[in-house]
Amino acid sequence: MFGRFKQKFTFLFLVLIIFGSFGLGIWFGKTQTVCQICPPEKVDFSLFWQAWEKIQEKYVDKGNLNVQDMIYGAVAGMVNSLGDPYTVFMEPEDAKVFTEDVKGSFEGVGMEIGSRDNKLKVIAPLEGSPAKEAGLMAGDEIVEIDGTSTAGIYVMDAVKMIRGTKGTEVSLGIMREGWQEMKIFKIVRKTIEIPSLNLEIRDDNIAYLQLYQFSEKASYDFQKAAIRILESPAEKIVLDLRNNPGGYLEVAQDIAGWFLEKGQTVAIEDFGEGREDQYYKAQGNSQLNSYQVVVLINEGSASASEILAGALRDNQEVKLIGETSFGKGTVQEMEKLKGGSSIKITVAKWLTPNGDLITSKGLDPDIKVELSAEDYEEGRDPQLERALEFLKSL
């Protein structure tokens, strides 16, 4: 389904169109169970079946019982008990949409959201999306959705409230650092085609390359951009990974291969105690290796973005400019299940080539430059200006 790519993702959070409530159609046998963390004879599902039978026996609206939904809900509860926001179950329709959306086209408002400090936050508005056009920024707190408070809300429930069909409107109450009161953003959902990247060869012989996501097609698009750079008079590169929420780990590995020498470590997967680490090595042609490069990051740079930024920093001493990245240091794999359902499971933690774990910490910039709400609203970009200034000084 994904060609040569494994179904391995480093996506930070889920694009709003993709997920609502989650579940998985899997049936627990009453007599046969498998458990790798405890002896089979210790597994007792009698409580589950006791509750199941009592509902079937006594629930007042028996005609409204949906057995499949009950199973989905039971398994979703099991997954939620792990306390891992990145391990999720998807019902068949959600799994199908997810498969289509990682290719870079979907319908919705187009932003990544997550929970931090028990607050619902915008992680990154996606390029070309209604959320971006409306002026939402990484770090914004979503206080209300259509007038309903988000206090205590699960991320997936928020996703379900925000997502919807193109042409419909959603109202978001937003708080931003420095604001004294909440502001309302009314956003019309639409079909979004997210580009992989944008390349500008500047008059000062600096290539400015914005990489928006690590989708399936990003490797091919980056190859075309790299050839343009090689054929241009550009001598230096600004690689902009701001508001890039991630994607395929293998795509980050492919792109890193343009900058690193073949065989250099891009990332390390730590599968936990008793299992051998896996090293992802640069396999490319290293044709951009001789270019002087700086990387722009912010709190919307996550997962695969952090992998690429960390690889360039650790191997090539590339300077990171901007603000601390998000800090998403785990890897997920997608597993198909019967009936069209899927499960996305956290299988490992990843480390930078120097062995740094960035979960919840992120990558700190070598040169810290903040972009304020006023800068954003006035169209100023002090982070990019500092990156250009730094390159010109080399």
C-alpha positions in Angstrom: 0.0 0.0 0.0 2.9 2.4 0.8 5.3 1.1 -1.8 8.8 0.6 -0.4 7.9 2.4 2.9 7.2 0.4 6.0 4.1 1.6 7.8 6.3 3.4 10.4 5.4 6.9 11.3 6.8 9.7 13.5 3.7 11.8 13.2 3.2 14.1 16.1 -0.5 14.3 16.3 -3.2 13.5 13.9 -4.5 15.9 11.2 -7.9 17.0 12.2 -9.8 15.4 9.3 -8.5 12.0 10.2 -9.7 10.9 13.6 -12.8 11.2 15.7 -13.4 8.5 18.3 -11.4 5.3 18.0 -11.9 1.7 18.4 -11.0 -1.7 17.0 -13.1 -4.7 16.1 -11.4 -7.5 17.9 -13.1 -10.2 19.8 -11.9 -11.6 23.1 -12.4 -15.3 23.2 -13.9 -16.5 26.5 -11.5 -19.4 26.8 -8.4 -18.5 24.7 -6.2 -15.6 25.4 -2.6 -14.6 24.7 -0.5 -12.5 27.0 3.2 -11.8 26.7 3.6 -9.9 30.0 1.9 -12.5 32.2 1.3 -16.3 32.2 -1.9 -17.2 30.3 -3.4 -18.8 33.4 -3.3 -15.4 35.1 -5.4 -13.7 32.5 -9.1 -13.5 33.6 -11.6 -11.9 31.4 -14.5 -12.9 33.6 -15.1 -9.3 34.7 -15.5 -8.2 31.1 -18.0 -10.9 30.3 -19.8 -10.3 33.6 -20.3 -6.7 32.7 -21.2 -7.6 29.1 -23.9 -10.0 30.2 -25.4 -7.6 32.8 -25.7 -4.9 30.1 -27.4 -7.4 27.7 -29.7 -8.5 30.5 -30.7 -5.2 32.2 -30.0 -2.2 29.9 -33.2 -0.4 29.4 -32.9 0.3 25.7 -31.8 -3.1 24.5 -32.9 -2.3 21.0 -30.3 0.4 20.8 -27.4 -1.8 21.7 -24.8 -2.0 19.0 -22.5 -4.9 19.6 -19.8 -3.7 17.3 -19.7 -0.3 18.9 -19.5 -1.9 22.3 -16.4 -3.9 21.3 -14.8 -0.9 19.7 -15.4 1.0 23.0 -14.1 -1.7 25.2 -10.8 -2.0 23.2 -10.5 1.8 23.0 -10.7 1.9 26.8 -7.9 -0.7 27.0 -5.7 1.4 24.7 -6.5 4.7 26.6 -5.4 3.0 29.8 -1.8 2.9 28.4 -1.7 6.7 28.8 0.1 7.0 25.4 -1.5 9.6 23.1 0.3 8.1 20.1 -1.0 4.5 20.5 -4.5 4.5 19.0 -7.1 2.2 17.5 -8.9 3.1 14.3 -12.2 1.8 13.1 -12.3 0.8 9.4 -13.4 4.2 8.1 -10.9 6.1 10.1 -8.1 3.7 9.1 -9.0 4.2 5.4 -9.0 8.0 5.7 -5.7 7.9 7.6 -4.1 5.8 4.8 -5.3 8.3 2.2 -4.4 11.4 4.2 -0.7 10.6 4.8 -0.3 11.0 1.1 -0.8 14.7 1.5 -4.4 15.5 0.7 -7.4 15.7 3.0 -10.5 17.6 4.0 -10.7 19.7 7.1 -9.2 22.7 8.9 -5.6 21.5 8.5 -3.8 21.7 11.8 -2.1 19.4 14.3 -3.3 19.5 17.9 -2.3 18.0 21.2 -2.4 18.3 24.9 0.2 20.0 26.9 0.0 21.0 30.6 -3.6 19.7 30.5 -4.4 22.3 27.8 -5.5 21.7 24.2 -2.8 23.3 22.0 -2.3 24.0 18.4 0.9 22.2 17.5 1.2 23.3 13.9 -1.1 24.9 11.4 -0.4 23.2 8.0 0.8 25.1 5.0 -2.0 26.2 2.7 -4.7 25.2 5.2 -7.7 27.2 6.5 -6.1 27.2 10.0 -3.0 28.8 8.6 -4.9 31.3 6.6 -7.0 32.2 9.6 -3.9 33.2 11.5 -3.6 30.3 14.0 -0.1 29.8 15.4 1.9 27.0 17.0 1.4 27.2 20.7 -2.1 28.7 20.6 -4.4 27.3 23.3 -7.9 26.1 22.1 -10.2 27.2 24.9 -13.5 26.7 23.2 -14.9 24.7 20.2 -18.2 26.1 18.9 -18.8 27.6 22.3 -18.1 24.5 24.3 -15.2 24.6 26.8 -12.3 22.3 26.2 -11.4 21.9 29.9 -10.7 18.3 30.6 -11.4 17.2 27.0 -9.6 14.3 25.4 -7.7 15.2 22.2 -9.6 12.7 20.2 -12.9 14.2 21.3 -11.7 17.6 20.3 -10.7 16.3 16.9 -14.2 14.9 16.4 -15.7 18.3 17.3 -13.4 20.3 15.0 -13.4 18.1 12.0 -16.2 18.2 9.4 -17.1 18.4 5.7 -15.7 21.1 3.4 -17.8 24.3 3.3 -18.9 24.1 6.9 -17.7 26.4 9.6 -16.1 25.8 13.0 -15.7 28.5 15.7 -12.5 28.2 17.9 -11.9 30.3 21.0 -8.2 30.9 21.1 -5.8 32.2 23.8 -2.3 33.2 22.9 0.7 34.3 25.0 0.5 38.0 25.7 -3.3 38.2 25.1 -5.5 39.4 27.9 -8.7 37.6 26.6 -9.8 34.9 24.3 -10.4 35.7 20.6 -12.8 33.8 18.3 -11.6 32.4 15.0 -14.2 31.2 12.6 -12.7 28.8 10.1 -14.4 27.3 7.0 -13.3 23.7 6.4 -12.1 22.8 2.9 -10.2 20.2 0.9 -6.5 20.8 1.4 -3.6 19.8 -0.8 -0.6 20.1 1.3 2.6 20.7 -0.7 5.8 18.8 0.4 8.1 21.8 0.1 8.8 25.2 -1.4 12.1 26.3 -2.8 13.4 29.8 -3.5 16.8 30.5 -5.0 17.5 34.0 -3.7 19.5 36.7 -5.4 22.2 36.4 -2.6 22.9 32.8 -3.8 21.2 31.3 -0.8 18.6 28.5 -1.3 15.6 28.9 1.0 13.9 25.5 1.3 10.8 25.1 3.3 9.9 21.5 4.0 6.3 21.3 5.2 5.9 17.5 5.9 7.5 14.1 5.5 4.8 12.6 3.4 5.2 9.6 1.0 5.9 12.0 -1.9 8.3 14.3 -0.1 11.4 12.2 -1.0 10.7 12.6 -4.7 9.9 16.3 -4.3 13.1 16.9 -2.4 15.1 15.1 -5.1 13.7 17.6 -7.6 14.5 20.5 -5.3 18.0 19.3 -4.6 18.7 19.1 -8.4 17.5 22.6 -8.8 19.9 23.8 -6.0 22.8 21.9 -7.6 22.1 23.5 -10.9 21.7 27.0 -9.5 24.4 29.5 -8.3 23.3 28.9 -4.7 26.2 28.2 -2.3 24.3 28.0 1.0 21.0 26.6 2.3 18.4 27.6 4.8 16.4 24.5 5.6 13.1 25.6 7.2 11.4 22.9 9.3 9.2 25.2 11.3 5.6 24.0 11.7 6.5 20.6 10.1 4.8 18.0 12.3 6.6 15.0 10.8 5.7 11.9 8.8 7.6 8.9 7.6 10.9 8.1 9.4 12.3 6.7 6.2 11.6 9.9 4.3 13.7 11.8 6.9 16.4 9.2 6.4 16.3 9.7 2.6 16.5 13.5 2.8 19.3 13.3 5.4 21.2 11.3 2.8 21.6 14.3 0.6 23.4 16.2 3.4 25.3 13.5 5.3 28.1 11.1 4.2 26.9 7.6 3.4 26.9 5.5 6.5 26.5 8.3 9.0 23.8 7.8 11.6 20.5 9.6 11.1 18.6 8.3 14.1 18.7 5.4 16.6 15.6 3.4 17.5 15.6 2.2 21.1 13.1 -0.7 21.5 13.6 -1.1 25.2 15.4 -3.4 27.6 16.5 -6.7 26.1 16.2 -5.6 22.5 18.9 -4.4 20.2 18.9 -0.8 19.0 18.3 -0.2 15.3 20.5 2.4 13.5 19.2 4.3 10.6 22.1 5.3 8.3 22.4 7.8 5.6 22.1 6.0 2.2 22.0 8.9 -0.2 24.5 10.5 -2.5 25.7 13.3 -0.2 25.6 15.9 -3.0 24.5 18.7 -0.6 27.2 17.8 1.9 29.5 20.6 0.8 26.9 23.4 1.2 26.8 25.5 4.3 23.4 24.9 6.0 21.4 26.3 8.8 18.1 24.8 10.1 15.1 26.8 11.3 12.9 25.1 14.0 10.1 26.1 16.4 7.7 24.4 18.7 5.7 23.2 15.7 8.7 21.2 14.5 8.2 17.6 15.6 9.1 14.0 15.2 10.6 13.5 11.7 11.6 17.2 11.6 13.5 16.7 14.9 15.1 13.6 13.5 16.4 15.5 10.5 17.5 18.5 12.5 19.2 16.4 15.1 21.0 14.4 12.4 22.4 17.5 10.8 23.4 19.0 14.1 25.1 15.9 15.5 26.9 14.9 12.3 27.6 18.2 10.5 27.5 20.7 13.4 24.7 22.5 11.5 23.3 25.4 13.6 19.7 25.3 14.7 18.0 28.7 14.8 14.6 29.7 16.2 12.8 28.2 19.2 12.8 24.8 21.0 11.2 22.1 19.0 8.2 20.1 20.2 9.9 17.0 21.7 8.2 14.0 20.1 10.7 11.2 20.5 8.7 8.0 19.8 8.0 5.9 16.7 4.8 4.3 15.7 4.0 1.4 13.4 0.7 0.8 11.7 -0.7 -2.7 11.9 -3.7 -3.8 9.9 -6.4 -5.8 11.7 -9.4 -7.8 10.5 -12.4 -6.0 9.2 -10.4 -3.0 8.0 -9.5 -1.8 11.4 -5.9 -0.7 12.3 -3.8 0.0 15.3 -1.0 2.5 15.5 1.4 1.4 18.2 4.3 3.1 19.8 7.1 0.6 19.2 10.3 2.5 20.1 11.9 5.7 21.3 14.3 7.4 19.0 17.5 9.0 19.8 19.7 11.5 17.9 23.0 10.2 16.6 24.7 11.5 19.8 22.3 9.4 21.8 20.0 12.3 23.0 16.4 11.5 23.9 14.3 14.5 23.1 10.9 13.3 24.4 9.2 16.2 26.2 12.4 18.3 25.9 12.8 19.0 22.2 15.9 20.3 20.4 17.2 23.6 21.8 18.3 26.1 19.1 21.9 27.1 19.0 20.7 30.6 18.2 17.4 31.4 19.9 15.2 33.9 18.1 11.5 34.3 19.0 8.8 35.1 16.6 6.1 37.1 18.4 2.4 37.3 17.6 3.0 40.9 16.5 5.8 39.7 14.1 3.4 37.2 12.7 0.6 39.6 12.2 2.8 42.2 10.6 4.4 39.7 8.3 7.9 40.0 9.9 10.2 36.9 10.2 13.1 37.6 12.5 14.0 33.9 12.6 14.6 33.7 8.9 16.4 37.1 8.9 18.8 35.8 11.6 19.4 32.6 9.6 20.3 34.6 6.5 22.5 36.9 8.5 24.3 34.0 10.0 24.9 32.3 6.6 26.2 35.5 5.1 28.7 35.9 7.9 30.3 32.5 7.2 
